Amino acid sequence: MLSNGSDNPPNLTESDFVIFSSISGGKFAALTEDVLEMLSLEAGIIEPEAIIYFDEILGLTESQTASKAFVVKTTGGNRVLAVKDFLEIETIRADSISPLPAILEKHIRFKSIWAVAFKADEPLLLIDLKKLISEIKEVSN
């Protein structure tokens, strides 16, 4: 597993990430090992109040129109995180991961966004889903 946090360099040569998009158009990547399941919200199998909307939590939009979701494994139980779309599973090499630029690090609300990687010259913000869920719990208490 790659260790997260800009103070902790990755300790493996590569890891698998699920790449997903947000409603606001951003592209993010999360370790596949943190995802228990990927599902469609259109099936209506999840109670709306049980869903955490990614864009809304990050302050990117107030919209709750996501159509896909991750079931994230956490110590406090599984949580559902809604996103716009799943794009692909990608192996990202540790040497292609860089710390967040200082301007982003200063203005990002959640420290669970820990680094940036580039795929075809397009930035992917790397996010620790377990840490995000933990940060959301702290903010809501």
Long-range contacts (C-beta under 8 A, 24 or more apart in sequence): 1-31, 1-33, 2-31, 2-94, 2-97, 4-112, 4-114, 4-115, 4-126, 4-128, 4-131, 5-111, 5-114, 6-99, 6-100, 6-105, 6-114, 6-115, 9-94, 10-94, 10-97, 11-94, 12-94, 13-93, 13-94, 13-95, 14-91, 14-92, 14-93, 14-94, 15-91, 15-92, 15-94, 16-89, 16-90, 16-91, 16-92, 17-89, 17-90, 17-91, 17-92, 17-124, 17-126, 18-70, 18-86, 18-88, 18-89, 19-86, 19-87, 19-88, 19-89, 19-90, 19-119, 19-124, 20-68, 20-70, 20-83, 20-84, 20-85, 20-86, 20-87, 21-83, 21-84, 21-85, 21-87, 22-54, 22-55, 22-58, 22-60, 22-83, 22-84, 23-54, 23-55, 23-60, 23-61, 23-63, 23-65, 23-66, 23-84, 24-55, 24-60, 24-61, 26-60, 26-125, 27-87, 27-119, 27-122, 27-123, 27-124, 27-125, 28-83, 28-113, 28-124, 28-125, 28-126, 28-127, 29-90, 29-92, 29-117, 29-124, 29-125, 29-126, 29-127, 30-70, 30-126, 30-127, 30-128, 30-129, 31-128, 31-129, 32-89, 34-72, 34-73, 34-128, 34-129, 34-130, 35-70, 35-71, 35-72, 35-73, 35-129, 36-70, 36-71, 36-72, 36-73, 36-78, 37-70, 37-71, 38-68, 38-69, 38-70, 38-71, 38-86, 39-68, 39-69, 39-71, 40-67, 40-68, 40-69, 41-66, 41-67, 41-68, 41-69, 41-82, 42-67, 46-80, 50-80, 51-80, 51-81, 51-82, 52-79, 52-80, 52-81, 52-82, 52-133, 52-136, 53-82, 54-81, 54-82, 54-83, 55-84, 57-110, 57-132, 57-136, 58-109, 58-110, 59-109, 70-129, 72-129, 72-130, 72-133, 73-130, 74-130, 74-133, 74-134, 76-133, 76-137, 79-133, 81-129, 81-132, 81-133, 90-119, 92-117, 92-119, 92-124, 92-126, 97-126, 100-125, 110-135, 110-136, 111-135
